[in-house]
């Protein structure tokens, strides 16, 4: 297990999450699969991009944990529909994506103070 994997596992425990974590060569930075409770992270990310991605996906997992899997999935999909009906971007303007990005920025900024 490399240092990024160890760090990610530690952070999952900090937030009381038991989701699976998969590092792979992906065509994107990361994603959270709420059906399988799995976080996917691209192996080749810089330290900052890795932290941003990890915390973004952790925030999705926290919402699922707090709301329950089915309620989270349904609410996320309703939020996408709301965006589409309002001529907004269903990803960039989605409440859950905006919240995850803000969480990731805050946590990454805090962690980058410790990790030089």
N, C-alpha and C positions, 0 to 999 in steps of 0.2 A: 504494500500500500504506500503510495507516494504522499508527499506533504499536503497536496491539495485534497486528496481523498481523506486523509486523517482530519484535516481542518473541517471539511464538509460533514463528516460523521460526527465530530464534536459539536458543530453548530446544530445539527438535527436534534441531538440530545438536549442541548440548551433549550430548544423550543418544544420539547416533549413530542417530537415527531418520530415515527417509526417507518417512514416511507422508504422504499428502495431507492438507491442512488446508482446511476449508471453513467460512467465516463466512456465516451466513444468518439470516433471521428464522425462528426455530424456536419450537416450543411447549414447549421444555425447554432447560435450560442447555447441555447438550452430550451427545455420545455418541461412542464409539469403535466403528467397524465393523471387526471383526477379519478379515472375509472380504475386504474391499477395502483394509484398512490405511489407513483414513481417519478423521480426527478432525473432528467437526462441532461448531461453537461458535456459540451464539446471539450475534448482533451487538450487542445492546443491554445487555449485562451491565455492571455496575459494575466498577471496576478489581479489587476484591477477589474478586468472584464470577467474573470472567474468569480470574484467576490460579488460583483453586480448581478451576474447571472444566478449564482447560488442564492443570494438573498431575495432576488425577485421570485424565484421558484419556491423558496421556503415560504414566502408570504402567501402564495397560492395554497400551499399545503396547510398553513395555519388557518386560512379561511375554511378549507374543507374540514379540518379538525373541529373548529368552533361551530360550524353550521351543520355538519353532517354531510356525507358524500352526495346524497341525492339532492338535498336543498342547495348545496353549493353549485352543483352542476346545473340545476334548473335556473337558479338565479343568475349565474354567469351567462347562460343562453338567453335569458330574458333581457339582460343588459346589452347583449349584442344586438338583439332585435330592436331595443329602444334606440340604440345608436343608428342603426340602419334607417329606421322610420324618421329619425331626426336629421337625416343626411350627415351624420357624423361617421367617423371611421370606427368600425366595430372592434378594432383592436386598440388603436392609439387613444380613443376617447372612452373606452370601456372603463367603468369605475374600478373593476378589479385589476386591470392592467395599470391604471394610473396609480392606484394604491400600492401595488407591488413595486412599481418603479420608484415611488417616493420612499418606501421602506428600504429598498436596495440602496438608494443614494445615501440615506441616513446611516445605515449600518456599514456600508463600505467606507464612508468618510470616517466613522469611528474606528474601524479596524485598520485603516491605512495609517492612522496616527500611531498605532502600535507596531505595525509591520512596515519596516522601511526597506 
